[in-house]
C-alpha cells in the first residue's frame, strides 16, 4: 500500500502541472461553446446518486461520476482526463482518507478560484477504522495510520441524510436559481431514506440474533453500529485481499455453527466464493447471500438507474433471513 501511494504521488506530481495548464487552455477554448450547465464531479457512487436525486427535473447540471460503475474504489487512480474534469468543475465532492489517497495531491494542484470543493466525510459523524472479529491479519496492519477514519460513511441512514442535506446546500450555492427544486427533491429523497431505515429497524427490533457474518471484506461498520449489530468477517473494510487463510475460514465456520447463523454475506462486485465455501463447510442449510454495501454498483444497476434507496431496499429480505 505504501509503495502504491508513493507511486501515485509521483505520478500526480509529474502530470498535474501539465494537466492544470491543459485544463485552463481547454476551458478558455470552450468559452464560446459553453452550454451554461454547472459541472459537478463526484468521486463515489453515493454522492453521484444523491446529487442526481437532488437535481432531478432540472437540465442545467452536468454530473460526472469519476470512479464509474463496476470498479473498486481502492484500486482507482485518476487519469489525466479525470484531473481535467476536476479542475473545470464548479463543484467537486470527494470522500478522502485511505480510500481516496490521491485526493490530497490533486486538491493541492487545483487553481480554480470559483470552484467549490467538499470533503463530504467532514459533514458526518465519523468513526475510526476498527478490526473486525475474525478478520484476516495482514502485513500492512502495522503501517496503518493511528486514528484513521472509516471512509464507508454512506452505509448509515443518518449519515446518508446528512450527506443529502450538505449536497443540497452546495448545489444551492453554485446554482441558486434552482433552490426551491433542490429543496423539494432533497426532502422527498430523505423521506424515502427514512422509510427504508424504518423497515430495517423493524427487522432489527424483531431479530432472533444480532450477528452478521461476512465471508468477504466488511465495509459496513457504520451500518452495523447504527443498528447496534455484531459482526464477524474474513477481512476488514478496506482490505484488498481476497483469499483468507484456512485459520480464518475455520474460525468463521465455527462461528456460524456455534451461533446458528443462517446466512454468510458477501458484497456487490464480489465473487462470493469465500462466503459460499464457509456456508458449505458450516452445512445445516446455511447459505451465502449478497448484501449491498453501496461501495459501488454494477454496470447493470447503474444503467438501470438504481439508487441508494433501491439498493438498500434490496437488503431487506437478506437481513430478514440473516437476523430472524
C-alpha positions as CSV (number, residue, x, y, z in Angstrom):
1,X,0.0,0.0,0.0
2,X,2.8,2.4,0.8
3,X,4.6,1.8,-2.5
4,X,1.4,2.3,-4.3
5,X,0.8,5.6,-2.5
6,X,4.4,6.8,-3.3
7,X,4.0,5.8,-6.9
8,X,0.7,7.6,-7.2
9,X,2.0,10.8,-5.6
10,X,5.0,10.8,-8.0
11,X,2.7,10.3,-11.0
12,X,0.4,13.1,-9.9
13,X,3.2,15.5,-9.4
14,X,4.5,14.7,-12.9
15,X,1.2,15.1,-14.7
16,X,-0.7,17.6,-12.6
17,X,1.1,20.7,-13.7
18,X,0.6,19.8,-17.4
19,X,-2.9,18.8,-16.8
20,X,-3.9,22.0,-15.0
21,X,-2.3,24.0,-17.8
22,X,-4.2,21.9,-20.3
23,X,-7.4,22.3,-18.4
24,X,-7.1,26.1,-18.3
25,X,-6.3,26.2,-22.0
26,X,-9.2,23.9,-22.8
27,X,-11.5,26.0,-20.7
28,X,-10.6,29.2,-22.5
29,X,-11.1,27.5,-25.9
30,X,-14.5,26.3,-24.9
31,X,-15.9,29.5,-23.6
32,X,-17.7,30.3,-26.8
33,X,-19.4,26.9,-26.8
34,X,-20.2,26.7,-23.1
35,X,-23.6,25.1,-22.6
36,X,-24.1,27.0,-19.4
37,X,-24.6,23.8,-17.4
38,X,-23.0,23.6,-13.9
39,X,-20.3,21.0,-13.9
40,X,-20.3,18.7,-10.9
41,X,-17.7,16.0,-10.3
42,X,-18.0,13.4,-7.6
43,X,-15.7,10.6,-6.6
44,X,-18.1,7.9,-5.4
45,X,-21.4,6.4,-6.3
46,X,-23.4,7.5,-3.2
47,X,-22.6,11.2,-3.8
48,X,-23.5,10.7,-7.5
49,X,-26.8,9.2,-6.6
50,X,-27.7,11.9,-4.0
51,X,-26.9,14.8,-6.4
52,X,-28.8,13.1,-9.2
53,X,-31.8,12.9,-6.9
54,X,-31.4,16.5,-5.7
55,X,-31.2,17.9,-9.3
56,X,-34.0,15.7,-10.7
57,X,-36.3,17.5,-13.1
58,X,-33.6,20.1,-14.0
59,X,-31.4,20.1,-17.1
60,X,-28.6,22.5,-16.2
61,X,-26.2,20.2,-14.4
62,X,-23.5,18.1,-15.9
63,X,-22.8,15.3,-13.4
64,X,-19.7,13.2,-13.6
65,X,-19.0,10.0,-11.6
66,X,-15.3,9.7,-11.6
67,X,-14.9,6.1,-10.4
68,X,-17.6,4.7,-12.7
69,X,-19.7,1.6,-12.1
70,X,-18.3,-1.9,-11.6
71,X,-14.9,-0.7,-10.3
72,X,-13.1,-1.0,-6.9
73,X,-12.5,2.4,-5.3
74,X,-9.4,1.1,-3.5
75,X,-7.6,0.5,-6.8
76,X,-8.8,3.7,-8.6
77,X,-6.2,6.1,-9.9
78,X,-7.3,9.4,-11.6
79,X,-6.4,9.7,-15.2
80,X,-5.2,12.9,-16.9
81,X,-8.7,13.3,-18.3
82,X,-10.2,12.9,-14.8
83,X,-7.9,15.6,-13.5
84,X,-9.1,18.0,-16.2
85,X,-12.7,17.3,-15.2
86,X,-11.9,18.0,-11.6
87,X,-10.1,21.3,-12.5
88,X,-13.0,22.5,-14.6
89,X,-15.8,21.5,-12.2
90,X,-18.0,24.1,-10.4
91,X,-18.4,21.6,-7.6
92,X,-16.1,18.7,-6.7
93,X,-17.1,16.3,-4.0
94,X,-14.9,13.6,-2.6
95,X,-14.6,11.3,0.4
96,X,-10.8,11.4,1.2
97,X,-9.0,9.2,3.6
98,X,-7.3,5.9,2.7
99,X,-9.8,5.1,0.1
100,X,-9.0,8.2,-1.9
101,X,-5.4,8.8,-1.0
102,X,-5.0,10.5,-4.4
103,X,-7.2,13.4,-3.5
104,X,-4.7,15.3,-1.3
105,X,-2.2,16.0,-4.1
106,X,-5.0,16.7,-6.6
107,X,-6.5,19.3,-4.3
108,X,-3.2,21.0,-3.8
109,X,-2.8,21.5,-7.5
110,X,-6.2,22.9,-8.2
111,X,-6.3,26.6,-9.2
112,X,-10.0,27.2,-10.0
113,X,-10.8,30.1,-7.6
114,X,-14.5,29.9,-8.4
115,X,-14.7,26.2,-7.6
116,X,-16.5,24.8,-4.6
117,X,-14.8,21.7,-3.0
118,X,-16.4,19.5,-0.4
119,X,-15.0,16.6,1.6
120,X,-18.3,15.1,2.3
121,X,-16.8,13.0,5.1
122,X,-16.4,16.2,7.1
123,X,-20.1,16.6,7.2
124,X,-21.0,13.4,9.0
125,X,-20.1,11.7,12.4
126,X,-17.1,9.7,11.5
127,X,-15.8,6.6,13.3
128,X,-12.3,5.2,13.5
129,X,-11.3,2.1,11.5
130,X,-11.8,-1.0,13.6
131,X,-10.5,-4.5,13.5
132,X,-13.4,-6.8,12.7
133,X,-13.9,-10.1,14.7
134,X,-12.3,-12.9,12.7
135,X,-10.7,-10.7,10.1
136,X,-7.6,-11.8,8.4
137,X,-4.4,-10.2,9.8
138,X,-2.1,-8.8,7.1
139,X,1.3,-7.3,6.8
140,X,0.1,-3.8,6.2
141,X,-1.7,-3.6,9.5
142,X,1.3,-2.2,11.4
143,X,1.8,0.6,8.8
144,X,-1.8,1.9,9.0
145,X,-2.2,5.3,10.5
146,X,-3.4,5.5,14.0
147,X,-6.9,7.0,14.3
148,X,-7.6,6.8,10.6
149,X,-11.3,7.1,9.9
150,X,-13.5,4.5,8.2
151,X,-14.4,6.1,4.9
152,X,-17.6,4.0,4.2
153,X,-19.8,6.7,5.7
154,X,-22.8,6.2,3.5
155,X,-24.0,2.9,5.0
156,X,-25.6,4.6,7.9
157,X,-29.0,6.2,7.1
158,X,-28.3,9.0,9.5
159,X,-25.1,9.8,7.6
160,X,-26.9,9.4,4.3
161,X,-29.4,12.1,5.3
162,X,-26.6,14.4,6.5
163,X,-24.9,13.9,3.1
164,X,-28.1,14.8,1.2
165,X,-28.5,17.9,3.2
166,X,-24.9,19.0,2.7
167,X,-25.0,18.3,-1.0
168,X,-28.3,20.2,-1.4
169,X,-26.8,23.3,0.2
170,X,-23.8,23.0,-2.1
171,X,-26.0,22.8,-5.2
172,X,-27.9,25.9,-4.0
173,X,-24.7,27.8,-3.7
174,X,-23.5,27.1,-7.2
175,X,-26.9,27.2,-8.8
176,X,-29.3,29.3,-6.6
177,X,-31.9,29.7,-9.4
178,X,-33.0,26.1,-8.7
179,X,-33.0,26.4,-4.9
180,X,-36.7,25.5,-4.5
181,X,-36.5,22.5,-6.7
182,X,-33.4,21.2,-4.9
183,X,-35.0,21.7,-1.5
184,X,-38.2,19.8,-2.5
185,X,-36.2,17.0,-4.2
186,X,-34.0,16.6,-1.1
187,X,-36.9,16.5,1.3
188,X,-38.6,13.8,-0.9
189,X,-35.5,11.7,-1.1
190,X,-34.8,12.0,2.7
191,X,-38.3,10.7,3.3
192,X,-37.5,7.6,1.2
193,X,-34.3,7.1,3.1
194,X,-36.2,7.3,6.4
195,X,-38.8,4.8,5.1
196,X,-36.1,2.2,4.3
197,X,-34.5,2.9,7.7
198,X,-37.8,2.2,9.4
199,X,-38.2,-1.1,7.6
200,X,-34.7,-2.3,8.5
201,X,-35.2,-1.1,12.1
202,X,-38.3,-3.2,12.4
203,X,-36.3,-6.3,11.3
204,X,-33.6,-5.4,13.9
205,X,-36.3,-4.9,16.6
206,X,-37.6,-8.4,16.0
207,X,-34.3,-10.2,15.5
208,X,-33.5,-13.6,16.9
209,X,-29.8,-13.0,16.6
210,X,-27.6,-9.9,16.4
211,X,-24.6,-11.1,14.5
212,X,-23.9,-10.8,10.7
213,X,-21.1,-12.9,9.2
214,X,-19.3,-11.7,6.1
215,X,-17.3,-14.2,4.0
216,X,-15.8,-11.1,2.5
217,X,-14.4,-7.7,3.5
218,X,-16.8,-5.8,5.8
219,X,-17.3,-2.2,4.6
220,X,-20.5,-1.7,6.7
221,X,-19.2,-0.6,10.1
222,X,-21.4,2.5,10.1
223,X,-24.4,0.3,9.3
224,X,-23.6,-2.2,12.0
225,X,-23.1,0.4,14.7
226,X,-26.2,2.4,13.6
227,X,-28.4,-0.7,14.1
228,X,-26.4,-2.0,17.1
229,X,-25.4,-5.3,15.5
230,X,-22.4,-7.6,16.0
231,X,-20.3,-8.6,13.0
232,X,-17.6,-11.1,12.0
233,X,-15.8,-11.1,8.7
234,X,-13.0,-12.6,6.7
235,X,-11.4,-9.2,6.1
236,X,-11.6,-5.6,7.4
237,X,-13.5,-2.9,5.4
238,X,-10.6,-1.6,3.3
239,X,-8.7,-4.8,2.8
240,X,-7.5,-5.5,-0.8
241,X,-7.1,-9.2,0.0
242,X,-9.4,-11.9,-1.4
243,X,-8.2,-15.2,-0.1
244,X,-8.4,-15.8,3.7
245,X,-6.2,-18.3,5.4
246,X,-7.6,-21.7,6.4
247,X,-7.4,-20.5,10.0
248,X,-9.8,-17.6,9.2
249,X,-12.2,-19.8,7.3
250,X,-12.2,-22.3,10.2
251,X,-12.9,-19.6,12.7
252,X,-15.9,-18.2,10.7
253,X,-17.2,-21.7,10.1
254,X,-17.2,-22.4,13.8
255,X,-18.8,-19.0,14.5
256,X,-21.6,-19.8,12.1
257,X,-22.1,-23.3,13.6
258,X,-21.9,-22.3,17.2
259,X,-24.3,-19.3,16.9
260,X,-26.6,-21.0,14.4
261,X,-26.0,-18.2,11.8
262,X,-28.2,-19.0,8.7
263,X,-26.5,-16.7,6.2
264,X,-23.0,-15.8,5.2
265,X,-22.8,-12.5,3.4
266,X,-20.7,-11.2,0.5
267,X,-20.8,-7.7,-1.0
268,X,-21.6,-6.5,-4.5
269,X,-18.8,-6.9,-7.1
270,X,-17.5,-9.9,-5.0
271,X,-17.4,-13.4,-6.5
272,X,-18.9,-14.8,-3.3
273,X,-16.5,-17.7,-3.4
274,X,-15.3,-17.4,0.2
275,X,-18.9,-16.9,1.5
276,X,-20.1,-20.0,-0.3
277,X,-17.1,-22.0,1.0
278,X,-17.9,-21.0,4.6
279,X,-21.6,-21.7,4.1
280,X,-20.9,-25.2,2.6
281,X,-18.5,-26.1,5.4
282,X,-21.0,-25.0,8.0
283,X,-23.7,-27.1,6.5
284,X,-27.2,-27.3,8.1
285,X,-28.8,-25.2,5.4
286,X,-26.6,-22.2,5.7
287,X,-26.5,-20.2,2.5
288,X,-24.4,-17.4,1.0
289,X,-26.3,-14.2,0.2
290,X,-25.3,-10.9,-1.4
291,X,-25.7,-7.7,0.6
292,X,-25.4,-4.2,-0.9
293,X,-22.7,-2.1,0.8
294,X,-23.1,0.6,-1.9
295,X,-19.4,0.8,-2.2
296,X,-20.1,0.9,-5.8
297,X,-22.7,-0.6,-8.2
298,X,-22.6,-3.0,-11.1
299,X,-22.8,-1.6,-14.6
300,X,-26.2,-3.2,-15.0
301,X,-27.6,-1.5,-11.8
302,X,-26.0,1.8,-12.9
303,X,-27.5,1.7,-16.3
304,X,-30.9,0.8,-14.8
305,X,-30.8,3.9,-12.6
306,X,-30.6,2.0,-9.2
307,X,-30.4,4.4,-6.3
308,X,-29.1,4.3,-2.7
309,X,-32.7,3.6,-1.7
310,X,-33.3,0.9,-4.3
311,X,-30.1,-0.9,-3.3
312,X,-30.7,-0.6,0.5
313,X,-34.2,-1.9,0.0
314,X,-32.7,-5.0,-1.7
315,X,-31.0,-5.7,1.6
316,X,-34.3,-6.0,3.5
317,X,-35.0,-9.7,2.6
318,X,-31.4,-10.5,3.1
319,X,-31.4,-9.1,6.6
320,X,-34.7,-10.8,7.5
321,X,-33.1,-14.2,6.6
322,X,-29.9,-13.4,8.4
323,X,-31.3,-11.9,11.6
324,X,-34.8,-13.5,12.0
